[in-house]
Amino acid sequence: MEKIIECVPNFSEGRDKAKIKEITDAICSVEGISLLDVDPGEATNRTVVTFVGEPDAVVEAAFRGIKKAAEVIDMRAHHGAHPRMGATDVCPLIPVSGISLEECAELARQLARRVADELGIPTYCYEAAALRPERKNLAVCREGEYEALGMKMGSAEKGPDFGNRPFDEDVAKTGATTIGARDFLIAVNFNLNTTSTRRANAIAFDVREKGRPMREGGKVTGKPLKDENGNTVMIPGTLPGTKAIGWYIDEYGIAQVSMNITDISRVPLHEAFDEVCRKADARGVRVTGTEIVGLVPKRTLIEAGKHFLRKQHRSTGIPESEIIRIAVRSMGLDELAPFDPKKKVIEYMIADDSFRRLTDLPARGLAEETASESPAPGGGSISAYMGALGAALGTMVANLSAHKAAYDDRWEEFSDMAEIGQHLMDELLRLVDEDTAAFNRIMEVFSMPKKTDDEKARRAEALEAATLYATQVPLLTMKKAYEVFDLVEQMAAAGNPSSVTDAGVGALAARAAVRGAALNVRVNAAGLKDRDAAASLLGEATGIESLAAKREEAILRIVGSKI
């Protein structure tokens, strides 16, 4: 899975468009960065920038943005409505996919140290990257704002984590920056079939972490109770890591529960939806739909879709697009406006649509492309595709079995098998393009110059690396296609008897994939200079091919016994 993180730096400039553009241009100068949003605020004199990409690219882009902000913003002249402490006030790194919050926290600490060392900007670490427990809270780091830096700098207690020194003119200009890592924050509104802000607020107080004040006599009109320190005693809500309030929206003519989910690992969107539905129902109100504000990671909708499928005892081993469609329908994400995943899901927003994948072609298109005079796609890609079709057939039998009334007590078993099949199919479809890419890599080497000894040496080294890669890819196809046998054998033996021949064809497709990929391993291994590596790869391929023949034969016996 590709590693993707989001960065949402807040810069202390919201009025001068030229300065804002200089900052965003610096961010976008890093290859692989996708700039998703630039939101300047005149009153706050602050701009919130959102960009995503692979970790190294995002960290570099954040560094360049912080550097440029320090050059164009003078904090000595800054005034705005929003709390702030520096030219780059806050810079969180947020895991989107393929990377953990802990990994983002370590990247944030490295970035904070680099900003202090190379740019001379004092940095605090907050949230998951905090080096002191109390500094998890951004407000603690930013206490006293910019105006208090003169007293905090140089202090062991209040000073920054990196770049702590006496207050000087450089700090006076740039201020200090707070860098951290946090989980993805989802802003969501739950639509209600009422116009009552009071009812909406009551539901919000039922669920939000903060809860509601405890009152004398347990009455709504009673005075709030205080503890011995004079603080209001609160009754916590049911959803940790959430903030919520009720309001009325003139545009829609309904009340909503507006919520920020600050910890989607503890409280996924679908759990928040279910809980708001329960609390609304208890108060005679119904949730009619959901409105996501901004973007969400794909996993949020995948988790939701699978949750609602499981509640229905339906298989979760279906295509990603179908899972997301179930999530949209189940939570009413399209009640107020059409919900387009390509415009709301981060991974889809940053997908490179300009890249032409073989697997994006229709069936006829792939066949015609293969039949063309171009040498790629060739046998390696088609072998991977046959393996994908084998996995698809096994998955189909699993899904049909999961939905068959006679197997109601085993739906989860078949659902799990279908998920395995979907994963195998996706892996093999990826290898369709990977095999063609490996062939093209060899072709690119042949165009390298070879006039000088140095050029010849570089060309030979590149050819060896490309040939090794072109041998490893079909070997991986063999391994993945071999895994298909486990799926189709179980489906032939225990799946829906009406589909037993589909499992059999799946076995035939898997065997063809293994044998076809083996041919590519052999032809490419023959070009390797490293004969030890070639022998190892060939030995592994021969072993898999031999086992595949036995697995195919065993599965066809099962199929034959049931026809």
N, C-alpha and C positions, 0 to 999 in steps of 0.2 A: 504494500500500500504506500502510495506517495505521501511523504511528510509535508504537511501544509500548516503554517501558522498565520495568524492575523496579528497586525500591529495597529494600535489606535492611539497615536501620539496626539497630545493637545498642546498647541502652540499659542503663545500669548500675543497673538496678532489676529484680529478679526475684521480690520477696516481697510488696510492697505492691500489691495488685490495683487499689486506687483510683488510685494514681499512674500505674500502667500504663495504665489506662483514660483518664485525662486526656491522656496522650500520644497514644494511638491515636485519641481523639476529635478532637484537634487535627489529626492527619493526615487523618482522614476528613471534616474540615470543608471540604476542597477538592473542588469538584465534578469528577466524572470519575475519581475514585480508586476502585480496587477493593482492599479489604483482604483478602489471601488467607490470612494466617496470623499468629498471635501466640503465641510460644513462650517462656514464662517459665521460668527455672531457679532453684530455691531455693538450691542449693549454690553455683552460679556467681553468684547475685544479679545476673542479667542476663536481658534479654528481647530475643529476636530477632523483629523485625516484618518481614513481607513484604507489599509492596503494589505495584500496577502501574497504568499509565495512560499517557496521552500525555505527552511530555517536559515541557512547561511545567507541567502539573498535578502531575507527580511531583516536580519540583524545588521547587515551592511547598509541597507537602505535607511534603517532607523538611525544609524550612526551618521550618515550623510545628512539626513534631515535635521538632526540635533546640531550638527556642525554649522549648517547653513543658517538655522534659526539663531544661533549664537552670534553669527556675523551680521544679520540684518535687523535683529530686535535689540533694543536698549531698554532693559528693565527699569532704568532710572526714570524713564519717561512714561512708563506703562500705567494705565488706569483702566479698570473694567469691573463689571459687576460680579464676575466669577472669582472665587478664591484662586490664587496663583502664587507660585514661588520662583519660577524661572522662565526663560525664553521658551524652552521646552518644559512645560510644567510637569507633565506626567507621560510615561511611555510604557504601556503594558504589552506584553507578548501573550498571545492567546492560542492554545492548541485547537486546531480545527480537525485534522485527521492524521493518523499514522504517528502521532507523537504525544507524549504524556505531559501533564502539567509540571511534573518534576523536572523533565528535560527542558521545558520552557523556562522554568525558574533558574536553572543553571545557566542557560543562555543569557537571561536577563542580568545575572550577576556578572558574567563576563563582559557584557555590554556596558554595565555601570562602571566597572573598573577601567575599561578602555576609554570611555568618555572622560573620566577623571584624569587618567594618565596622559592621553594624547591631546585632549581639548582643554584641560585645566578647569572643567566644569564640575563642581561638587555634586555628588550623586548619593541619593538615598535608595535603598531597596525596600520594596513593599509587597504586600499580599504574599503569594507563595514563595517569592524570592527574598523575603525579609530575613535579615541576619540577626534581628532581635525580635522576640515575640510581640512586643508592643507595637512594632513598626509594620505589622501586617495591615494595620489600619492606616489608610492614606492620610487621614486627618491628623494623626500623631506626627507623621513625617512633615506635614505642611503646617504644623502649628505656628501661628503668628504670621504666616505667609511671608512674602518677600521682605516686608518691613522688619521682621524679626531675625533675618539672617545675620545681621551685624552682631547680635548677641549670641547666636547659636554656633557660628563658625569658630573653630578652635576649641570648642567645648567637647570633652570626652563623653558627656551625657547627651547633649543635644545636637552635636555636630554630625555631618554626613558620614555615611559608611565609607565612602571613598573620596579622596581629595579634601580631607579636613585640614584646614589651615586658618590663620587669622583672616578676617574680612579684608579684602583689598579691592582695587578698582576693577580688576577682571571679574570678580564675583559680583561686584555692584552692577556691572553691565549685563552679565549672563544670568545672574541668579543661580539657583540650584535646580537640579532635575531629579525627579523620582521615577525610577525604573523598576518594573516588577513583572510578575506573571500572574494571571488569573484565568479562571475558567471562562468559557464563553457565556456572556450575559444575553439572555433572551428577553426581549420586551414584547409582551403579549397582552391583548385585551380580550376578555371573554364577554360576548354579547349576551344580554339578558332580555327576556320577554317582559320587561317592565320599564317604566320611565322614572322609577323611584330611586333617587340618589341615596336615600336613607337605606333602602333594602340592599343596594349594591355595596354600600359601605359596610353594612352588617356582615355580608358574605366575605368581603375583603378582610375584615377584622377576624373572622372565624379562621381564615386560612393563613394569613401572613405570619411570619416568624415572630414579629413583635407582638402580635395579638391585640388585645384591647385592655383598657384600665379595669381593674377590679373595683366595684362600687359597693357602697354601704347597702346592706340588706339584699345584695344581689339584684337590685333594681336598676333599670336603664337610667332612671332619673336620679339615682343615689349619687352622693358625692364620691369622687375617686378616693380610694384608700391610699394612705402613705405609709412607708416603712419608717424605721427609727431614724433614718437619715433624711427624711422628708421627700424621698423619691416616690413617684407613683408606682403602686404595685400593679404589675401587668399579668393578664391571663394569656399565656402563649398561644399562638395559632398552631395549626396542624402541619404546616409546610415549612420546614427549616430552609434557610437560604432564599427566602422570598420576601419581597416588599410589595404591598398592594394597597390600592385605594379605590373607592367607588366614585364614579362620575357620570354625568349625563352628556350625551353628544348630540348637539342640535342637528348636525348634518345627517345623522342616521335616525334621529328620533327615538333613541333607546338609551338605557343606562348600561354601563359596562363595569366589570371589575378589571382595572388596569394593574398589571403585575410585571415586576422585574424578577426573573429567576436568576439569581446570582451564582448558583451552584447546580448546574445541570447534571452533575454526576450523582448528587444526592436526590435531586428532584427533577427528573426528566419532564419534558413538556406534557406528555400524555398522563403522567401521574398528577400534575397540577390540574389538568383538564378534568380528570375523573373526580378529584377532590372538590373542585369548585362546583361541579355538577351535583355532588352529594350535598354540599352545604346549601346550594341554591334550592335544591328540592326540599330540604328540611324547612325552608322558609317560604315554600309555595311558589318558588320562582324556577324558571327553566333556562339553562344555557342553550342558546339557539345557534351559536357559531363562535368562531375564534378568529382573531385578527393578529397576525404576526407583524410587528413593527420592525422594519429593517430586514437583515439577512439571518439565516440559520445554517449551522453545519448540517450536512446530509444525514449524519448519524441520528440527529434529532427526529427526523421524519421516518427513517428506517426503523428506529426503536419503537416509535409510535405505531407505525403500520403493523409491525410484528406483534405488538401488544394487543391490538384490536383483533388481529387474526387469531391469536391464541385464545382470546375470550370467546370467539366463535367456534373454537376447536377446528380451525382451518389451518392448512399447511402454510408455513412461512417460507417454504422453498420455492418461491415464485420470483419472477424477474423484479429487479429493483424498481422499475417504473410502476409496476402493479402495486408493490408495497407502499410506495409513496402515494399512489392514488387512493389506497385504502385509508392512509393517514389523513389525507385532505378531506375525504368524505366523512370519516368518523368524527373529526373535530370541527367540521363545518368551516374549513379555512377559506372557502370560496363564497361564504354567505354574503359579504359586503362588496366584494370585488373578485374578479377571476384570479385564481391563484396559479401563477406560472412558475413551476420549480426552476426553470432556467433563469428567472429573474430574482428568485428568493433564496436559492440554495448556493452557498459559497462555492462549492466544488464545481457546480455547473456554470457559475458566473465566470470562473477563471479558466474553464476548459478551452483548449486551443482548437477552435472549430475549423481553423485553416488547414489543420493536419488531416490528410485523407487516409482513413484506415480502410483496409480491405474488408474488415468485418462490418463496416458501415454500409457496404454495398448490398443491394438486394441479391437474392439467390442467383437470378439470371446474370446480374452484373458481375458477381464473383466468378461465375463460370465463364463468362465472356472475357473477363480480364485474364483469367488463367489460359484461355484458348488463344490469346493474342500472341503476336510475335515477340513480345517482351519475355525474357527468361525468368522473370519474377512477377507474380508468385509462381512457385513451382511445386515440386513434390513435397518439400518440407512443410510449406504452408498448408497444402492440402491434407497432409498427414495430420497436422494439428487440428484442422477443421473436421476431419473424420472423427478424431478423438472427441472433439466438442459435441458432435452429433451423437456419439455413443453416450456421453454423459447426459445429453439432453433427453435421450430416450429413457435412460434409467430414472431421471428426474420425473419425467412424465408418468411413468408407472408408479413412482412413489406418491405423486400428487393425486393420481386417480385412486390409489389405494386409500390414501388419507381421507378422501371425500366419500368413500363407499360406505353405505350404512352398515354393512356387515362388519366393518372394521372400526366402528366408532370408538371402541375401547383401546385401539392401537393407533389413533390418528397422530399422536405426538411422536411415536416411533417412526412413522412414515414421513412426518414433517421434518424430523431431524435428518433422515436420509435424503430428502429432497433438498435441504439446505446444503448438504455435502455435495450433491450433484450440481447445484447451481454454482458453487464455488469452483468445482472442477471444470465446469463448462466455461466459466469466466476465465480461468487460468489458461485453458487450451485456446480460447478465442484470442487471448492476448498473444499467445505464441504464434498464431497465424501471421500477425504483423511482425512479430519479433524475428521469425525465420527469414522473412523478406528483407528486414532491416539488416540482418547478419549478412545476407548475400550482397546487398548494396554496399555494405562496409568493405567487402573484399574488392568490389568494382572500383570504389574510391581509391583504394591503395594503388591499383594499376595506373591511375592517372598521376601519381606522385612523380616528381622529377627523379632521374637516376643518372645524371651526368657525372657528378663527382663521387668520390669514394664515400664521403660523408652522407650524401643524398642516397646512395645505394644502401648504406648501412641502415639509415632511418627507414627506408622503404622496406627492407627485409624484415626489420623489427616489427613494423606496422603490419606487414603481411602475416607474419607468424601469429601476432595477437588476434588479427581478424579471423584467421583460419581456425585458431583455437576456439574463438567465440562461436564461429559457424559450426563447429563440431559439438560444442556444449549445448547449444539451443535445441537441436533435434534430440539429443540425449535427454534433455529435460522434458521434451514432448513425449518421449518414450515412458518416462517415469510417471508423468501425469496421466497418460493414456492407460498405463497399467493399473493405476488406482481406480479407473472406471470399472474394472472387473469386479471389485468388491461390491460396488453399488448394483450392477446389473445381476450379479449372482444372487444377492439377497432379494432383489425384486423378482427374479425368475422363481426362486424357491418359496417366497412368502408373500409376494405381492398379489395384486388383483389377477386371478387366473385368466381373465379375458384379455389381459395385456401381456401374457407370457411371451408371445412372439416378438413383441416390441423390445423386451429385455434381451431376447436372443439376437435381434438385429443390432442392439447396442453392443453386445459382445463381439459381433463380427466387425463392427466399426472400430472398436477399441483395438482389436487384433490388427486390422489394416493400418491403423495409426501407428502402432508399435513397429510393424514390419516396414512401413514406408519411411518412418523416421530413422530406422536402423540403417537403411540404405544411405541416407544422408550423413549419418555418423561415419560410415565407412569411407565414403568418397571424400569427405572433408578431412578425416584423420589421415588419409593417405598423403595429404599435402603438408603435414606438420613436420618440421625439422626435429622437434623434440620427440624422439621415438618412444621414450618411456611414457610420456604423457599420452601419446597416441595409443600405446598398448593398453594403458589403464582404461581409457575411454572405450576402446573396442571391447575389452573384456567385460566391462559393465553392460554395454549394449547387447552383447551376445547372451549374457545371463538373463537379461530382461526378456529378450526375444524368445528364449527357450521356455521360460516360465509362462509367457503369454500364450504360447501354443497349448500348453496344458490347461490353462484357465479357460480358454475358449472352448476346448473340447468338453470340459466338465460342465460348463454352463449350457452348451448345446444338448448335452445328455438330459439335463434337468428340463429344458424346454421340450425336447422330444417326448419325455415321459408324460407331459401334461397336455400335449396336443391330441 
